[in-house]
């Protein structure tokens, strides 16, 4: 597995499949992820996926990211903006959400500033034209039945566009990420983690949304250059733990409640302490998160 293949595999693992509206759609995401991850040639696999009715936009978004990663050797892990882009395209493909209708203003702007050929759909640009709704909504059955086949009424594989200078989406720029790290962000994050714990303990309907918010904040901290190293380590291991919990549907497991309860207090103490007095306060929480899998064996 080369670097861009690994990059896409990790990105697909991070998609919040619990936000898909049906178990069938969640299973479809698992099947897509497994097939792409195990593919011998990711470019050939994405070209094959592009032919599936309704999945062309989803495949193009992944092609765009592969192209970007192959051009930039410093890219190691997917960003939140990339994950959101791919997840949105997947939800459109599965029919989870309707494809946005283009208004007249956007249409006018698009005609004056056309996107480069082949990248109209893949670029994360709010003014890009929406693709008209397919005659038949894509479904998991359509995906499994047609992925890898060569129907006569479908065009040949898409050609990945030539390398272009594409600006990184502002939402994930390192400067913007660093600007959010400080005592206010740290205490807000600790409060968010406490709310998530309370929602899990009570079985609240908002627990999935809060878990998603915690994951997003973890990504912000992990990608921030100026965040304290122990804070970044805590968020890195917490992100791995939450991904494991959601992938295995353990959110209501008592072991998850215990782990979150045991890490929440150290984080709260750390965020309310002065920098000089923070040494070792997060060590116990980091150790719990580093070895969390032993709790599930």
CORVEN-V980859 format. One record per backbone hydrogen bond with DSSP energy under -0.5 kcal/mol. NH is the residue of the N-H (numbers start at 1). CO is the residue of the C=O. Records with the same first field share a line. If there is no record, write none. Layout:
NH = CO + CO
This chain:
6 = 2
7 = 3
8 = 4
9 = 5
10 = 6
11 = 7
12 = 8
13 = 9
14 = 10 + 11
15 = 11 + 12
17 = 15
19 = 16
20 = 17
26 = 22
27 = 23
28 = 24
29 = 25
30 = 26
31 = 27
32 = 28
33 = 29
34 = 30
35 = 31
36 = 32
37 = 33
38 = 34
39 = 35 + 36
45 = 41
46 = 42
47 = 43
48 = 44
49 = 45
50 = 46
51 = 47 + 48
52 = 49
55 = 52
59 = 55
60 = 56
61 = 57
62 = 58
63 = 59
64 = 60
65 = 61
66 = 62
67 = 63
68 = 64
69 = 65
70 = 66
71 = 67
72 = 68
73 = 71
75 = 72
76 = 74
83 = 79
84 = 80
85 = 81
86 = 82
87 = 83
88 = 84
89 = 85
90 = 86
91 = 87
92 = 88
93 = 89
94 = 90
95 = 91
96 = 91
97 = 91
107 = 103
108 = 104
109 = 105
110 = 106
111 = 107
112 = 108
113 = 109
119 = 116
123 = 119
125 = 123
128 = 125
143 = 139
144 = 140
145 = 141
146 = 142
147 = 143
148 = 48
149 = 146
154 = 151
160 = 158
166 = 164
167 = 165
172 = 169
173 = 170
177 = 173
178 = 174
179 = 175
180 = 176 + 177
181 = 178
182 = 180
186 = 182
187 = 183
188 = 184
189 = 185
190 = 186
191 = 187
192 = 188
193 = 189
194 = 190
195 = 191
196 = 192
197 = 193
198 = 194
199 = 195
200 = 196
201 = 197
202 = 198
203 = 199
204 = 199
207 = 204
210 = 206
211 = 207
212 = 208
213 = 209
214 = 210
215 = 211
216 = 212
217 = 213
218 = 214
219 = 215
220 = 216
221 = 217
222 = 218
223 = 219
224 = 221
227 = 224
232 = 228
233 = 229
234 = 230
235 = 231
236 = 232
237 = 233
238 = 234
239 = 235
240 = 236
241 = 237
242 = 238
243 = 239
244 = 240
245 = 241
246 = 242
247 = 243
248 = 244
249 = 246
250 = 245
253 = 250
256 = 253
257 = 253
258 = 254
259 = 255
260 = 256
261 = 257
262 = 258
263 = 259
264 = 260
265 = 261
267 = 263
268 = 264
269 = 265
270 = 266
271 = 267
272 = 268
273 = 270
277 = 274
278 = 275
281 = 278
283 = 280
284 = 280
286 = 282
287 = 283
288 = 284
289 = 285
290 = 286
291 = 287
292 = 289
294 = 291
295 = 292
296 = 293
297 = 294
